[in-house]
Amino acid sequence: MQPSCGLLTTWRLRSEDGRFKASPGRRVRETLVCRTVPSPMDLIGFGFAAVVILESIWSYRRKGGVVFLIAGLFFGILSAYGAYRISRDQRDIKLSLYAAFFLATLMGTRFKRSKRIKPAGLMAGLSFLMILRLVLLLL
């Protein structure tokens, strides 16, 4: 949430012929009023995190690799937390960028060795697109 602040001035009112008018010469007090303006949710980031988690669960069920399950859950939760932080502040992309960069590097090398689209090629491509999106978010 980003704060939107303004100065609220309270004026003393005086009555003339039954009407109330504000007299600008008689200020009573000035108060700083802040209200928070909600920033939009990072739905693309949360979707990316969900795909990472679901892909790790799918790989575990298919091949039984506990290490890949733990790594996928870790990076999925890390990406989800990064998306939450982007939802709070649009300029806070470090965590999501690190997680996407690591996934793109790791899955890119796995894809290069195996030449299989699913899961390594898919995750490398999605991670690269996420990196591109995060860099464009800063511009």
N, CA, C and O of each residue as an XYZ file, in Angstrom:
556
protein
N       0.840     -1.164      0.000
C       0.000      0.000      0.000
C       0.888      1.230      0.000
O       1.864      1.310      0.747
N       0.543      2.174     -0.836
C       1.308      3.401     -0.924
C       0.516      4.527     -0.275
O      -0.658      4.715     -0.592
N       1.147      5.285      0.638
C       0.406      6.346      1.308
C       0.205      7.559      0.405
O       1.092      7.935     -0.361
N      -0.951      8.148      0.509
C      -1.267      9.384     -0.187
C      -1.597     10.414      0.887
O      -2.632     10.316      1.546
N      -0.728     11.395      1.063
C      -0.861     12.325      2.179
C      -1.229     13.716      1.675
O      -0.867     14.111      0.567
N      -1.939     14.429      2.496
C      -2.308     15.805      2.180
C      -2.509     16.588      3.456
O      -2.633     16.008      4.535
N      -2.544     17.913      3.340
C      -2.701     18.784      4.488
C      -4.154     19.199      4.594
O      -4.712     19.779      3.663
N      -4.762     18.904      5.725
C      -6.159     19.250      5.965
C      -6.179     20.446      6.907
O      -5.658     20.381      8.020
N      -6.783     21.530      6.454
C      -6.842     22.745      7.261
C      -8.252     22.922      7.787
O      -9.218     22.859      7.026
N      -8.369     23.140      9.073
C      -9.663     23.375      9.707
C      -9.830     24.879      9.893
O      -8.983     25.541     10.493
N     -10.913     25.397      9.379
C     -11.169     26.840      9.466
C     -12.252     27.104     10.509
O     -13.135     26.281     10.745
N     -12.151     28.272     11.117
C     -13.180     28.689     12.063
C     -14.320     29.309     11.265
O     -14.099     30.109     10.356
N     -15.516     28.932     11.614
C     -16.687     29.453     10.914
C     -17.306     30.577     11.736
O     -17.364     30.497     12.963
N     -17.767     31.619     11.059
C     -18.481     32.674     11.768
C     -19.818     32.900     11.093
O     -19.974     32.660      9.896
N     -20.731     33.340     11.833
C     -22.086     33.493     11.342
C     -22.355     34.942     10.979
O     -22.123     35.846     11.781
N     -22.841     35.155      9.776
C     -23.275     36.483      9.334
C     -24.661     36.326      8.743
O     -24.833     35.640      7.735
N     -25.613     36.931      9.336
C     -26.996     36.884      8.870
C     -27.523     35.453      8.743
O     -28.256     35.135      7.807
N     -27.149     34.608      9.680
C     -27.666     33.247      9.679
C     -26.927     32.298      8.755
O     -27.259     31.114      8.703
N     -25.925     32.792      8.018
C     -25.169     31.926      7.120
C     -23.783     31.683      7.698
O     -23.224     32.528      8.397
N     -23.257     30.538      7.399
C     -21.911     30.212      7.866
C     -20.943     30.366      6.720
O     -21.183     29.869      5.620
N     -19.852     31.052      6.977
C     -18.806     31.237      5.978
C     -17.469     30.875      6.603
O     -17.264     31.019      7.809
N     -16.597     30.419      5.785
C     -15.246     30.133      6.264
C     -14.436     31.405      6.196
O     -14.425     32.084      5.170
N     -13.768     31.730      7.261
C     -12.911     32.911      7.251
C     -11.471     32.444      7.104
O     -10.916     31.856      8.032
N     -10.859     32.696      5.951
C      -9.511     32.201      5.719
C      -8.476     32.823      6.644
O      -7.378     32.286      6.779
N      -8.792     33.921      7.271
C      -7.827     34.562      8.142
C      -7.704     33.893      9.489
O      -6.738     34.159     10.204
N      -8.609     33.060      9.862
C      -8.607     32.444     11.187
C      -8.469     30.925     11.077
O      -9.454     30.189     11.141
N      -7.272     30.493     10.917
C      -7.010     29.058     10.877
C      -6.950     28.513     12.281
O      -6.322     29.109     13.156
N      -7.588     27.400     12.503
C      -7.553     26.799     13.820
C      -6.366     25.842     13.925
O      -5.539     25.978     14.828
N      -6.278     24.894     13.028
C      -5.149     23.973     13.046
C      -5.014     23.307     11.680
O      -5.956     23.260     10.890
N      -3.834     22.806     11.437
C      -3.572     22.036     10.227
C      -3.211     20.625     10.653
O      -2.421     20.422     11.575
N      -3.790     19.672      9.982
C      -3.579     18.271     10.317
C      -3.122     17.539      9.069
O      -3.669     17.738      7.984
N      -2.119     16.693      9.230
C      -1.651     15.864      8.127
C      -2.512     14.612      8.083
O      -2.540     13.829      9.033
N      -3.213     14.432      6.970
C      -4.104     13.292      6.809
C      -3.507     12.380      5.751
O      -3.231     12.814      4.632
N      -3.308     11.109      6.105
C      -2.784     10.123      5.162
C      -3.788      8.996      4.999
O      -4.377      8.528      5.974
N      -3.974      8.574      3.787
C      -4.793      7.388      3.535
C      -4.010      6.511      2.583
O      -3.244      6.999      1.753
N      -4.203      5.251      2.708
C      -3.442      4.327      1.880
C      -4.230      3.997      0.621
O      -5.434      3.745      0.658
N      -3.521      4.008     -0.472
C      -4.102      3.657     -1.763
C      -3.606      2.262     -2.102
O      -2.398      2.066     -2.235
N      -4.499      1.280     -2.246
C      -4.031     -0.081     -2.492
C      -3.393     -0.215     -3.867
O      -3.920      0.283     -4.862
N      -2.248     -0.895     -3.910
C      -1.621     -1.173     -5.191
C      -2.165     -2.505     -5.708
O      -2.603     -3.344     -4.921
N      -2.139     -2.695     -6.999
C      -2.743     -3.915     -7.552
C      -1.960     -5.169     -7.161
O      -0.744     -5.128     -6.976
N      -2.680     -6.276     -7.040
C      -2.052     -7.560     -6.713
C      -1.220     -8.028     -7.901
O      -1.565     -7.772     -9.054
N      -0.142     -8.704     -7.612
C       0.721     -9.259     -8.649
C       0.219    -10.657     -9.005
O       0.799    -11.662     -8.594
N      -0.855    -10.705     -9.766
C      -1.470    -11.992    -10.106
C      -0.570    -12.836    -11.001
O      -0.579    -14.064    -10.909
N       0.203    -12.189    -11.861
C       1.118    -12.943    -12.725
C       2.199    -13.613    -11.880
O       2.572    -14.757    -12.142
N       2.698    -12.913    -10.877
C       3.704    -13.489     -9.987
C       3.155    -14.648     -9.175
O       3.825    -15.666     -9.004
N       1.921    -14.492     -8.669
C       1.304    -15.597     -7.924
C       1.018    -16.784     -8.840
O       1.144    -17.935     -8.422
N       0.638    -16.512    -10.081
C       0.424    -17.592    -11.049
C       1.712    -18.334    -11.358
O       1.719    -19.560    -11.467
N       2.806    -17.587    -11.500
C       4.117    -18.207    -11.737
C       4.501    -19.100    -10.559
O       4.995    -20.211    -10.751
N       4.274    -18.613     -9.346
C       4.591    -19.411     -8.151
C       3.745    -20.685     -8.108
O       4.241    -21.751     -7.740
N       2.477    -20.574     -8.482
C       1.607    -21.750     -8.492
C       2.074    -22.767     -9.529
O       2.033    -23.971     -9.275
N       2.515    -22.297    -10.692
C       3.015    -23.213    -11.723
C       4.271    -23.920    -11.242
O       4.437    -25.117    -11.480
N       5.159    -23.198    -10.567
C       6.385    -23.819    -10.048
C       6.044    -24.903     -9.032
O       6.614    -25.993     -9.072
N       5.122    -24.612     -8.126
C       4.738    -25.592     -7.109
C       4.058    -26.805     -7.748
O       4.380    -27.947     -7.421
N       3.120    -26.552     -8.657
C       2.413    -27.663     -9.302
C       3.351    -28.507    -10.159
O       3.199    -29.727    -10.223
N       4.301    -27.881    -10.805
C       5.263    -28.625    -11.621
C       6.152    -29.506    -10.753
O       6.499    -30.619    -11.148
N       6.522    -29.014     -9.572
C       7.355    -29.835     -8.689
C       6.559    -31.024     -8.149
O       7.099    -32.123     -8.027
N       5.296    -30.816     -7.830
C       4.456    -31.922     -7.361
C       4.240    -32.939     -8.481
O       4.267    -34.147     -8.244
N       4.027    -32.448     -9.693
C       3.845    -33.337    -10.842
C       5.108    -34.166    -11.093
O       5.017    -35.361    -11.372
N       6.284    -33.538    -10.996
C       7.541    -34.269    -11.196
C       7.762    -35.302    -10.098
O       8.269    -36.394    -10.357
N       7.381    -34.955     -8.877
C       7.528    -35.916     -7.774
C       6.636    -37.134     -7.982
O       7.067    -38.268     -7.773
N       5.402    -36.900     -8.390
C       4.479    -38.027     -8.605
C       4.913    -38.892     -9.781
O       4.686    -40.101     -9.791
N       5.538    -38.262    -10.770
C       5.930    -38.995    -11.961
C       7.220    -39.787    -11.743
O       7.301    -40.959    -12.111
N       8.237    -39.140    -11.140
C       9.535    -39.802    -11.003
C       9.917    -40.127     -9.571
O      10.799    -40.957     -9.351
N       9.290    -39.507     -8.600
C       9.589    -39.803     -7.202
C      10.816    -39.107     -6.657
O      11.380    -39.562     -5.662
N      11.247    -38.023     -7.272
C      12.427    -37.306     -6.795
C      12.082    -36.353     -5.655
O      11.470    -35.307     -5.874
N      12.477    -36.720     -4.441
C      12.162    -35.902     -3.270
C      12.937    -34.584     -3.300
O      12.425    -33.556     -2.858
N      14.154    -34.608     -3.814
C      14.966    -33.392     -3.894
C      14.307    -32.364     -4.810
O      14.279    -31.175     -4.492
N      13.780    -32.817     -5.937
C      13.103    -31.890     -6.856
C      11.811    -31.353     -6.249
O      11.439    -30.203     -6.484
N      11.138    -32.180     -5.479
C       9.935    -31.716     -4.794
C      10.264    -30.611     -3.783
O       9.598    -29.576     -3.750
N      11.282    -30.835     -2.970
C      11.662    -29.845     -1.961
C      12.152    -28.560     -2.627
O      11.783    -27.463     -2.206
N      12.977    -28.689     -3.662
C      13.480    -27.506     -4.363
C      12.340    -26.748     -5.038
O      12.302    -25.518     -4.989
N      11.419    -27.464     -5.662
C      10.287    -26.813     -6.320
C       9.370    -26.103     -5.341
O       8.918    -24.985     -5.589
N       9.099    -26.777     -4.211
C       8.273    -26.127     -3.188
C       8.975    -24.905     -2.609
O       8.339    -23.881     -2.362
N      10.279    -25.011     -2.392
C      11.030    -23.881     -1.857
C      10.983    -22.688     -2.803
O      10.699    -21.567     -2.379
N      11.261    -22.928     -4.087
C      11.267    -21.804     -5.029
C       9.856    -21.316     -5.355
O       9.673    -20.145     -5.687
N       8.866    -22.188     -5.267
C       7.486    -21.745     -5.434
C       7.039    -20.826     -4.311
O       6.408    -19.796     -4.546
N       7.376    -21.215     -3.082
C       7.017    -20.374     -1.936
C       7.819    -19.080     -1.962
O       7.295    -18.019     -1.625
N       9.084    -19.161     -2.361
C       9.900    -17.955     -2.486
C       9.331    -17.009     -3.549
O       9.306    -15.794     -3.354
N       8.882    -17.564     -4.662
C       8.271    -16.738     -5.714
C       6.945    -16.148     -5.253
O       6.627    -15.006     -5.586
N       6.174    -16.907     -4.496
C       4.906    -16.379     -3.978
C       5.148    -15.238     -2.996
O       4.429    -14.239     -3.016
N       6.158    -15.379     -2.135
C       6.481    -14.303     -1.210
C       7.004    -13.075     -1.961
O       6.717    -11.939     -1.583
N       7.772    -13.313     -3.026
C       8.229    -12.198     -3.858
C       7.063    -11.491     -4.538
O       7.065    -10.266     -4.659
N       6.066    -12.257     -4.982
C       4.876    -11.646     -5.585
C       4.092    -10.845     -4.555
O       3.537     -9.792     -4.869
N       4.047    -11.344     -3.330
C       3.392    -10.594     -2.251
C       4.114     -9.273     -1.997
O       3.480     -8.237     -1.799
N       5.451     -9.321     -2.004
C       6.213     -8.089     -1.782
C       6.050     -7.114     -2.937
O       6.042     -5.902     -2.723
N       5.921     -7.625     -4.161
C       5.662     -6.735     -5.304
C       4.275     -6.127     -5.181
O       4.069     -4.977     -5.569
N       3.322     -6.878     -4.648
C       1.983     -6.336     -4.445
C       1.991     -5.206     -3.430
O       1.186     -4.279     -3.528
N       2.888     -5.272     -2.461
C       2.984     -4.215     -1.451
C       3.740     -2.997     -1.971
O       3.377     -1.862     -1.664
N       4.802     -3.232     -2.765
C       5.618     -2.146     -3.300
C       6.087     -2.550     -4.695
O       6.795     -3.545     -4.848
N       5.704     -1.794     -5.697
C       5.988     -2.150     -7.092
C       7.487     -2.174     -7.412
O       7.890     -2.830     -8.373
N       8.313     -1.486     -6.642
C       9.739     -1.423     -6.927
C      10.545     -2.523     -6.223
O      11.753     -2.622     -6.433
N       9.911     -3.331     -5.409
C      10.602     -4.356     -4.622
C      10.576     -5.684     -5.373
O       9.764     -6.560     -5.078
N      11.475     -5.821     -6.346
C      11.455     -7.012     -7.199
C      12.627     -7.949     -6.953
O      12.746     -8.968     -7.632
N      13.491     -7.632     -6.002
C      14.724     -8.408     -5.826
C      14.469     -9.895     -5.609
O      15.055    -10.734     -6.293
N      13.615    -10.215     -4.680
C      13.394    -11.621     -4.322
C      12.827    -12.412     -5.508
O      13.292    -13.513     -5.801
N      11.840    -11.857     -6.173
C      11.262    -12.541     -7.340
C      12.273    -12.660     -8.467
O      12.321    -13.674     -9.164
N      13.078    -11.628     -8.643
C      14.083    -11.656     -9.701
C      15.149    -12.717     -9.429
O      15.554    -13.433    -10.345
N      15.606    -12.824     -8.181
C      16.594    -13.851     -7.840
C      16.035    -15.258     -8.033
O      16.708    -16.131     -8.582
N      14.813    -15.472     -7.582
C      14.213    -16.803     -7.712
C      14.016    -17.169     -9.188
O      14.322    -18.291     -9.590
N      13.516    -16.244     -9.984
C      13.295    -16.521    -11.411
C      14.621    -16.716    -12.146
O      14.720    -17.564    -13.033
N      15.639    -15.933    -11.781
C      16.942    -16.080    -12.430
C      17.556    -17.436    -12.108
O      18.102    -18.096    -12.992
N      17.471    -17.857    -10.841
C      18.020    -19.157    -10.467
C      17.278    -20.292    -11.172
O      17.897    -21.238    -11.659
N      15.949    -20.191    -11.224
C      15.174    -21.228    -11.916
C      15.480    -21.257    -13.407
O      15.593    -22.332    -13.997
N      15.615    -20.075    -14.024
C      15.925    -20.037    -15.460
C      17.294    -20.651    -15.732
O      17.466    -21.371    -16.716
N      18.257    -20.375    -14.878
C      19.597    -20.935    -15.064
C      19.605    -22.449    -14.871
O      20.130    -23.188    -15.703
N      19.022    -22.897    -13.772
C      19.010    -24.319    -13.467
C      18.215    -25.120    -14.500
O      18.696    -26.134    -15.007
N      17.025    -24.673    -14.803
C      16.182    -25.406    -15.751
C      16.672    -25.248    -17.189
O      16.455    -26.129    -18.020
N      17.333    -24.127    -17.484
C      17.914    -23.965    -18.816
C      19.021    -24.968    -19.080
O      19.112    -25.521    -20.176
N      19.865    -25.206    -18.080
C      20.919    -26.208    -18.256
C      20.343    -27.623    -18.318
O      20.837    -28.469    -19.064
N      19.300    -27.872    -17.532
C      18.648    -29.200    -17.612
C      18.001    -29.399    -18.977
O      18.057    -30.495    -19.535
N      17.388    -28.349    -19.520
C      16.762    -28.448    -20.834
C      17.811    -28.660    -21.928
O      17.590    -29.417    -22.873
N      18.944    -27.988    -21.789
C      20.004    -28.130    -22.790
C      20.548    -29.559    -22.815
O      20.867    -30.091    -23.878
N      20.651    -30.180    -21.629
C      21.139    -31.561    -21.568
C      20.109    -32.572    -22.058
O      20.446    -33.497    -22.797
N      18.843    -32.396    -21.644
C      17.845    -33.430    -21.922
C      17.060    -33.197    -23.216
O      16.533    -34.150    -23.790
N      16.975    -31.965    -23.678
C      16.206    -31.592    -24.882
C      14.720    -31.930    -24.744
O      14.039    -32.151    -25.746
N      14.217    -31.971    -23.509
C      12.799    -32.261    -23.269
C      12.095    -30.984    -22.837
O      12.579    -30.242    -21.982
N      10.960    -30.751    -23.439
C      10.212    -29.531    -23.157
C       9.628    -29.553    -21.747
O       9.701    -28.557    -21.027
N       9.059    -30.672    -21.358
C       8.418    -30.727    -20.050
C       9.264    -31.571    -19.135
O       9.600    -32.693    -19.515
N       9.622    -31.129    -17.990
C       9.344    -29.882    -17.287
C      10.421    -28.809    -17.453
O      10.156    -27.631    -17.217
N      11.646    -29.207    -17.862
C      12.766    -28.258    -17.843
C      12.593    -27.107    -18.832
O      12.831    -25.951    -18.482
N      12.191    -27.407    -20.039
C      12.036    -26.349    -21.042
C      10.917    -25.382    -20.700
O      11.043    -24.174    -20.898
N       9.813    -25.928    -20.182
C       8.685    -25.093    -19.783
C       9.067    -24.147    -18.645
O       8.755    -22.957    -18.687
N       9.740    -24.680    -17.636
C      10.122    -23.853    -16.499
C      11.187    -22.836    -16.880
O      11.166    -21.711    -16.380
N      12.115    -23.208    -17.753
C      13.138    -22.256    -18.195
C      12.501    -21.113    -18.978
O      12.858    -19.951    -18.789
N      11.557    -21.445    -19.857
C      10.879    -20.410    -20.634
C      10.027    -19.482    -19.771
O      10.051    -18.264    -19.947
N       9.273    -20.068    -18.837
C       8.452    -19.241    -17.947
C       9.313    -18.369    -17.040
O       8.965    -17.221    -16.765
N      10.427    -18.910    -16.581
C      11.321    -18.125    -15.731
C      11.949    -16.977    -16.505
O      12.092    -15.871    -15.983
N      12.320    -17.242    -17.744
C      12.876    -16.164    -18.576
C      11.835    -15.069    -18.826
O      12.153    -13.882    -18.771
N      10.588    -15.474    -19.102
C       9.521    -14.477    -19.286
C       9.255    -13.691    -18.009
O       8.946    -12.500    -18.059
N       9.374    -14.353    -16.873
C       9.188    -13.664    -15.590
C      10.305    -12.656    -15.352
O      10.048    -11.559    -14.856
N      11.526    -13.006    -15.693
C      12.648    -12.072    -15.579
C      12.397    -10.850    -16.461
O      12.583     -9.712    -16.030
N      11.975    -11.099    -17.692
C      11.688    -10.000    -18.618
C      10.576     -9.098    -18.077
O      10.666     -7.874    -18.173
N       9.551     -9.690    -17.522
C       8.449     -8.909    -16.953
C       8.895     -8.072    -15.768
O       8.490     -6.918    -15.630
N       9.730     -8.652    -14.912
C      10.199     -7.920    -13.736
C      11.106     -6.755    -14.114
O      11.053     -5.692    -13.495
N      11.934     -6.957    -15.125
C      12.802     -5.856    -15.579
C      11.940     -4.748    -16.201
O      12.204     -3.565    -15.986
N      10.924     -5.126    -16.960
C      10.043     -4.114    -17.559
C       9.191     -3.411    -16.508
O       8.732     -2.290    -16.731
N       8.979     -4.050    -15.380
C       8.212     -3.446    -14.285
C       8.969     -2.252    -13.694
O       8.358     -1.313    -13.183
N      10.286     -2.296    -13.766
C      11.083     -1.196    -13.234
C      11.089      0.020    -14.139
O      11.312      1.136    -13.669
N      10.849     -0.169    -15.422
C      10.904      0.957    -16.365
C       9.716      1.851    -16.267
O       9.624      2.838    -16.997
